[in-house]
Amino acid sequence: MRVSVVGGSDVDTATRDVARRLGRRLAERGHTVVCGGLGGVMTAVCDGAVEAGGHTIGILPGKRVDEANEFVQTAIATGLGHARNPLVVMNGDAVVAVAGSGGTLSEIGFAFVFDRPVAGLRTHAVEGVHACETPREAVDYVERQVTRRE
């Protein structure tokens, strides 16, 4: 399955480590990572996924695919800025939110609009976001939710 990972573009070391472990866990479980393709959580989750042999897709806000972080394997330029956020969410079967601020919160909102289950790691405490302590717990949660919907 594809899992959209949304989160902050400017994060601390501990959050970066969580995102990297999340990417690794997703890849180990055979999932493709979809993200916004830039820095912070996006770079870390892609790094972890690629390290574990997974595939990464970055849906970029700009017009150039070379703006993607070095771990994005399939870059999609949109030229839409933050308006690309719904595309990031729509292209996953589930969402994991890691930290973040307004952009992440908008992506959580789009997850509700598109009926995607949402796991949260160090992110907004919003009704409908399943708070998780570890990347393993987040991946297990989204796998269970998607399986129930099939």
Backbone as a ProteinNet text record, in pm:
[ID]
protein_1_A
[PRIMARY]
MRVSVVGGSDVDTATRDVARRLGRRLAERGHTVVCGGLGGVMTAVCDGAVEAGGHTIGILPGKRVDEANEFVQTAIATGLGHARNPLVVMNGDAVVAVAGSGGTLSEIGFAFVFDRPVAGLRTHAVEGVHACETPREAVDYVERQVTRRE
[TERTIARY]
83.8	0	88.3	29.7	98.6	58.8	157.4	131	185.3	97.2	137.7	192.6	313.2	374.6	382.6	319.3	315	381.5	444.4	509.7	592.4	656.3	730.6	851.3	876.4	993.8	1116.2	1095.5	1204.9	1184.1	1259.9	1237.2	1365.5	1347.9	1463.7	1518.1	1631.2	1699.3	1613.8	1545.1	1462.2	1347.6	1284.3	1174.8	1227.3	1341.8	1405.4	1430.1	1476.7	1502.9	1373.8	1266.6	1136.4	1091.8	1104.3	1061.8	1147.3	1274.5	1363.3	1326.3	1300.1	1258.7	1123.3	1035.3	906	925.8	1009.9	1036.4	1092.6	1184.4	1243.9	1136.2	1052.2	946.4	846.8	809.2	716.6	776	901.8	967.4	980.2	1016.4	1029.1	897.1	786.9	653.4	601	684.2	647.4	564.8	560.5	479.3	562.2	497.4	556.7	529.7	630.8	616.4	580.6	473.2	435.1	453.2	516.5	535.6	543.9	568.8	580.6	714.5	809.7	934.3	1043.7	1023.3	1124.7	1205.2	1224.3	1313	1243.8	1319.6	1266.9	1215.2	1090.6	1028.4	1032.9	1012.2	1006.8	1141.2	1249.5	1382.1	1408.6	1378.8	1409.1	1330.1	1200.6	1120	1165.9	1202.3	1252	1387.3	1473.5	1603.7	1586.5	1502.2	1478.9	1420	1326.3	1262.3	1361.6	1439.9	1537.8	1642.8	1687.5	1786.4	1736.8	1605.5	1546.9	1497.1	1529.1	1492.1	1353.8	1292.3	1158	1157.8	1037.1	1020.6	959.5	1003.2	955	904.3	795.7	735.3	725.6	774.2	763.4	676	568.6	478.3	515.8	586.6	654.9	566.6	590.7	514.9	560.4	684.6	741.4	725.4	789.1	777.1	890.7	987.4	1105.6	1125.2	1142.1	1162.5	1295.5	1392.2	1522	1519.2	1403.3	1387.9	1365.2	1341.9	1315.2	1438.9	1414.8	1528.3	1596.3	1718.2	1801.2	1748.9	1651.4	1600.6	1466.8	1413.7	1290.9	1328.8	1262.8	1292.1	1202.2	1077.1	985.4	937.9	984.5	948.1	840.5	738.6	629	619.4	653.8	644	499.6	450.2	311.5	298.8	390.7	377.6	262	214.4	94.7	121.9	244.2	271.3	197.8	142.2	68.9	-58.5	-104.9	-224.9	-200.3	-74.8	-45.8	-75.5	-102.5	-126.3	-235.3	-347.9	-446.8	-394.1	-306.1	-249.7	-160.2	-87.7	-3	-91.5	-199.5	-289.7	-365.3	-419.4	-499.2	-421.2	-291.6	-210.3	-162.2	-210.7	-183.6	-312.6	-300.5	-416.4	-440.7	-339.2	-344.4	-243.2	-250.1	-162	-97	32.3	100.8	153.7	110.7	155.2	264.4	374.9	488.2	518.2	496.2	520.9	447	508.6	450.3	373.1	330.4	252	132	110.4	-10.7	-27.1	80.2	71.2	33.5	92.9	61	-83.3	-127.3	-265.8	-362.6	-328.1	-414.6	-418.7	-305.2	-301.9	-382.7	-380.4	-465.5	-612.5	-647.8	-785.1	-824.2	-733.9	-763.1	-774.1	-700.1	-713	-855.8	-914.8	-1053.7	-1147.5	-1123.5	-1207	-1203.9	-1084.4	-1067.2	-1081.3	-1126.6	-1153	-1031	-918	-795.8	-772.4	-736.9	-701.9	-573.4	-564.4	-449.2	-389.1	-260.1	-182.5	-95.3	-74	5.9	123.5	238.5	360.1	409	403.7	452.2	382.3	253.6	183.2	62.3	-22.4	-141.3	-235.1	-285.7	-384.5	-522.1	-565	-690.7	-776.1	-905.5	-996.6	-991.2	-975.7	-966	-823.9	-725.8	-586	-551	-511	-474.8	-331.3	-317.8	-185.3	-106.4	16.5	103.9	234.6	294.3	421.3	542.2	525.8	640.1	602.9	703.5	675.8	610.2	651.9	590.9	441.4	405.3	263.8	186.5	245.4	179.1	156	257.1	244.2	141.9	148.6	50.3	-92	-110	-242.1	-294.6	-215.6	-266.2	-287.9	-204.4	-226.4	-360.5	-389.4	-517	-635.6	-625.9	-736.6	-763	-659.3	-676.6	-730.4	-679.9	-727.5	-876.7	-921.5	-1063.9	-1152.7	-1099.1	-1178.8	-1187.6	-1098.7	-1094.8	-1206
-117.4	0	123.6	236.2	364.4	433.8	489.6	563.1	704.2	801.7	941.6	981.7	1033.6	1081.9	1232.6	1300.2	1445.8	1494.6	1610.8	1662.2	1784.8	1830.5	1954.9	1953.8	2069.4	2083.2	2127.4	2171.4	2213.2	2143.4	2036.8	1954.6	1935.4	1898.6	1871.6	1731.5	1702.4	1574.2	1455.6	1465.5	1353.3	1325.2	1429.2	1410.5	1354.5	1402.2	1349.8	1199.6	1157.8	1015.8	934.6	987.4	918.7	901.1	1006.3	999.5	899.9	898.3	804.1	659.6	633.5	499.3	462.4	560.7	536.7	494.2	565.3	529.3	389.7	356.8	222.6	116.6	140.5	44.8	28.5	138.4	129.5	46	70.7	-5.3	-152.5	-181	-321.3	-395.5	-323.1	-383.4	-381.3	-332.9	-336.4	-219.3	-111.8	4.1	110.1	183.2	296.9	422.7	507.2	634.5	743.5	817	935.6	1054.3	1161.4	1278.5	1403.5	1516.5	1643.2	1665.1	1574.3	1571.8	1668.7	1748.9	1848.4	1805.9	1896	1871.5	1823.7	1821.3	1783.9	1641.4	1626.3	1494.1	1424.3	1499.3	1440.6	1378.2	1448.4	1393	1270.7	1281.5	1172.1	1045.9	1059.8	940.3	874.6	955.9	899.9	832.5	892.4	833.6	694.7	684.9	556.1	453.1	495.4	402.9	351.1	441.9	400.7	309.2	342.2	258.7	115.1	100	-32.9	-94.8	-33.6	-91.1	-55	46.8	86.6	187.3	226.8	324.5	451.7	567.6	696.8	781.9	853.8	945.3	1081.7	1184.3	1320.5	1405.1	1459.3	1546.7	1689.9	1754	1880.1	2003.4	2107.6	2230.8	2313	2297.5	2379	2317.2	2382.5	2342.1	2252.9	2224.2	2149.2	2023.2	1910.9	1784.8	1782.2	1862.6	1861.3	1933.2	1986.2	2045	1938.6	1815.4	1706.2	1676.3	1625	1582.6	1462.6	1437.3	1336.4	1193.5	1169	1033.7	1008.3	1108.9	1090.3	1018.2	906.9	830.1	867.6	900.1	946.6	1085.2	1186.7	1325.2	1371.7	1437.7	1491.6	1641.1	1722	1867	1909.8	2003.1	2047.7	2197.1	2277.9	2422.4	2480	2404.3	2442.8	2499.4	2501.4	2545.5	2456.3	2518.2	2440.4	2377.5	2423.5	2364.8	2221.1	2175.6	2035.3	1943.4	1998.6	1915.5	1809.9	1841.9	1735.3	1621.8	1652.6	1548.4	1453.1	1506.3	1421.7	1321.7	1370.2	1284.6	1186.7	1234.5	1150.2	1031.5	1047.2	941.9	836.9	842	738.2	670.6	548.2	476.5	513.5	568.9	611.3	722.9	791.3	904	883.6	914.4	925.6	1068.2	1140.7	1277.9	1276.3	1345.9	1354.6	1501.8	1546.2	1685.4	1779	1891.5	1981.9	2097	2186.1	2302.1	2317.2	2435.4	2461.3	2375.3	2355.1	2271.4	2128.6	2077.3	1941	1933.2	2035.1	2037.7	2038.5	2111	2109.9	1971	1901.7	1766.4	1669.1	1687.6	1606	1631	1756.3	1789.3	1723.1	1724.2	1657.8	1506.5	1450.5	1306.7	1274.8	1361.7	1341.5	1356.1	1455.3	1477.1	1354.8	1296.5	1182.3	1047.9	1051.5	930.1	838.7	899.1	823	811.1	693.2	682.4	760	819.3	902.4	856.4	824.9	799.6	921.5	955.3	1073.2	1041.4	1095.5	1085	1226.7	1268.1	1401.7	1513.6	1495.7	1593	1650.2	1717.3	1783.5	1684.7	1725.2	1644.8	1683.7	1613.5	1643.1	1518	1536.9	1423	1356.5	1225.2	1149.6	1110.6	1171.4	1132.1	1035	915.7	813.5	839.6	887.6	919.9	792.1	789.5	673.8	715.6	623	649.7	615.5	518.3	469.6	453.3	455.3	426.9	290.1	190.6	57.2	63.3	133.2	145.8	219	321.7	397.7	310.8	235.7	149.1	38.9	-22.3	-125.4	-69.6	51.7	113.5	134.7	197.9	225.3	96.2	-3.7	-133	-193	-192.4	-247.4	-170.8	-39.5	43	21	16.3	-3.9	-143.1	-243	-380.3	-391.2	-323.3	-325.4	-263.9	-170.8	-101.4	-177.5	-272.8	-345.5	-447.1
0	0	0	-35.4	-29.2	100.3	169.3	292.4	275.5	290.6	284.9	421.1	421.7	545	534.1	628.4	629.1	757.2	749.6	869.4	842.5	947.4	943.6	851.6	791.6	705.8	784.9	907.5	994.9	1128.7	1154.3	1273.3	1353	1479.3	1563.9	1537.7	1597.8	1575.5	1617.1	1729.8	1777.3	1680.2	1628.6	1533.5	1402.1	1360.3	1237.7	1252.9	1370.1	1395.3	1390.2	1448	1443.2	1298.8	1218.8	1078.5	999.9	1027.9	958.2	993	1121.3	1163.3	1102.6	1089.6	1025.3	880.2	807.5	668.2	654.5	743.4	740.8	766.4	865.6	900.8	785.2	723.9	610.8	498.1	465.6	357.9	394.3	517.2	560.5	548.7	563.3	553.1	408.8	314.8	173.4	123.9	200.4	162.3	89.9	1.7	-67.5	14	26.8	98.1	-2.1	26.9	-48.6	45.8	-1.8	83.2	-3.8	60.9	-9.6	-75.8	-53.1	-127.7	-89.4	14.6	49.3	172	269.4	382.4	508.6	617.2	748.3	752.3	794.7	803.3	667.2	560.5	426.6	387.4	415.1	385.6	471.8	600.4	693.1	661.6	632.2	603.3	473.9	374.7	248.6	268.1	348.1	378.7	439.1	541.3	605.7	511.4	427.2	333.1	230.2	173.9	72.9	134.2	254.1	323.5	339.2	359.3	379.5	248.9	135.1	6.3	-43.5	15.7	-24.4	-136.5	-177.6	-285	-227.9	-279	-231.1	-346.3	-318.6	-415.5	-348	-414.9	-364	-454.1	-398	-472.3	-434.4	-522.6	-492.5	-513.8	-434.2	-450.9	-571.1	-611.8	-719.7	-857.5	-954	-1094.2	-1141	-1053.2	-1095.6	-1011.2	-1079.5	-1008.4	-934.9	-978.1	-910.3	-775.5	-734.6	-601.3	-494	-536	-441.1	-357.7	-237.2	-154.9	-220.7	-181.7	-248.4	-237.7	-149.2	-128.5	-198.1	-266	-344.2	-472.8	-499.4	-619.6	-736.5	-707.2	-810.2	-768.4	-840.7	-810	-906.2	-849.9	-930	-901.9	-999.6	-986.2	-1012.7	-930.8	-948.2	-977.2	-927.5	-940.8	-861	-761.8	-686.4	-547.9	-502.2	-365.6	-265.7	-161.1	-60	-114.8	-228.8	-289.1	-333.4	-330	-362.2	-243.8	-125	-6.4	-24.5	-87.5	-107.3	-194.6	-288.9	-374.9	-296.3	-200.3	-115.3	-41.1	14.7	93.4	4.6	-107.9	-197.7	-252	-264.6	-325.3	-226.6	-104	-6.2	35.5	81.5	135.1	280	343.9	483.2	500.8	615.5	644.5	781	787.8	916.8	924.7	1027.5	1050.1	1156.1	1125.7	1218.5	1242.9	1367.2	1405.7	1311.1	1273.9	1176.1	1234.9	1145.6	1186.1	1092.9	1038.4	959.8	836.6	761.4	641.8	676	782.9	828.4	874.3	943.9	990.2	871.7	765.1	646.4	584.1	583.3	527.4	612.9	743.4	830.8	795.5	774.4	734.5	603.4	506.2	379.3	397.1	490.3	517.7	561.9	641.9	683.5	563.6	479.3	360.3	269.1	250.9	160.7	231.5	355.9	434	445.7	480	502.9	652.9	701.7	843.9	870.5	990.4	1025.5	1157.3	1153.5	1274.9	1298.3	1424.2	1455.8	1545.8	1512.4	1593.7	1623.3	1748.1	1787.1	1710.9	1682.6	1598.5	1669.4	1596.6	1647.2	1717.2	1831.7	1904.1	1851.4	1748.3	1679.8	1685.1	1713	1712.6	1575.3	1575.2	1451.3	1416	1483.4	1464.9	1576.6	1539.2	1637.3	1684.3	1807.3	1861.7	1885.7	1837.2	1850.4	1916.8	1987.7	2054.9	1968.9	1878.7	1800.9	1653.8	1566.2	1425.1	1404.8	1478.8	1467.1	1495.2	1602.1	1637.6	1527.4	1469.7	1363.2	1239.7	1200.3	1082.6	1109.2	1225.8	1259.7	1253.6	1305.8	1306.4	1164	1078.1	942.7	864.8	885.7	818.7	860.8	989.9	1039.3	980.8	979.3	932	782.8	703.9	559.6	532	601.5	584.7	616.5	720.6	758	651.2	574.9	474.1	342.8	323.8	195	184.8
[MASK]
++++++++++++++++++++++++++++++++++++++++++++++++++++++++++++++++++++++++++++++++++++++++++++++++++++++++++++++++++++++++++++++++++++++++++++++++++++++

